[in-house]
Amino acid sequence: MKTLIGSKVKLSISIAIIITVLGISNSCTKTNDPGLNEVFIQNSAFNPSTVTVAANTEITWTNNDGMTHTVTSDSGNELNSGNIPANGSWSHTFTVAGTYPYHCTIHPAMKATVKVN
């Protein structure tokens, strides 16, 4: 009987350790990468700096910086997000094929491109 109880305790402890280790490893998984058709604004940069999509695709920019940014076309007016505050987002649907370079008007060194097929 003691052996059976001891085995159950050891099994319970082993299961608890496994669950704890799995929980820790899942919490360490990197989640700072943008998803499909998404651009993160972080560390005063657009990530990724080039996105290629099909026509009629919506892209969402999410500002993960602690400061305001914009998404503004280098020429023309295809992209004009206005100010995107920290933790804010803005989306745009590209309907015409082409290459769309853009920048942040507040931080002009921030540049990126959307390519639409």
Residue pairs with C-beta under 8 A, 6 or more apart in sequence:
32 40
32 42
32 64
33 40
33 47
34 40
34 47
34 48
34 62
37 51
37 53
37 57
37 58
37 59
37 60
38 59
38 60
38 61
38 62
39 46
39 47
39 48
39 51
39 59
39 60
39 61
39 62
39 112
40 46
40 47
40 61
40 62
40 64
41 47
41 61
41 62
41 63
41 64
41 65
41 69
41 84
41 104
41 110
42 64
42 65
43 65
44 65
44 67
44 107
44 109
44 110
45 110
46 61
46 104
46 110
46 111
46 112
48 112
49 111
49 112
49 113
50 112
50 113
50 114
50 115
51 59
51 112
51 113
51 114
51 115
52 114
52 115
52 116
52 117
53 59
53 94
53 114
53 115
53 116
53 117
54 116
54 117
55 94
55 95
55 96
55 97
55 116
55 117
56 93
56 94
56 95
57 93
57 94
57 116
58 91
58 92
58 93
58 94
59 91
59 92
59 93
59 94
59 114
60 89
60 90
60 91
61 71
61 81
61 84
61 89
61 90
61 91
62 88
62 89
63 69
63 84
63 85
63 86
63 87
63 88
63 89
64 87
65 86
66 86
67 86
67 106
68 83
68 84
68 85
68 86
68 106
69 83
69 84
69 104
69 106
69 107
69 110
70 81
70 82
70 83
70 84
70 104
70 105
70 106
71 79
71 80
71 81
71 84
71 90
71 92
71 102
71 104
72 79
72 80
72 81
72 102
72 103
72 104
72 105
73 79
73 80
73 100
73 101
73 102
74 101
74 102
74 103
74 111
75 101
78 92
78 94
78 100
79 92
79 100
79 102
79 114
81 90
81 92
82 90
83 106
84 90
94 100
94 114
94 116
96 116
97 116
97 117
98 115
98 116
99 113
99 114
99 115
99 116
100 113
100 114
100 115
100 116
101 111
101 112
101 113
102 111
102 112
102 113
102 114
103 110
103 111
103 112
104 110
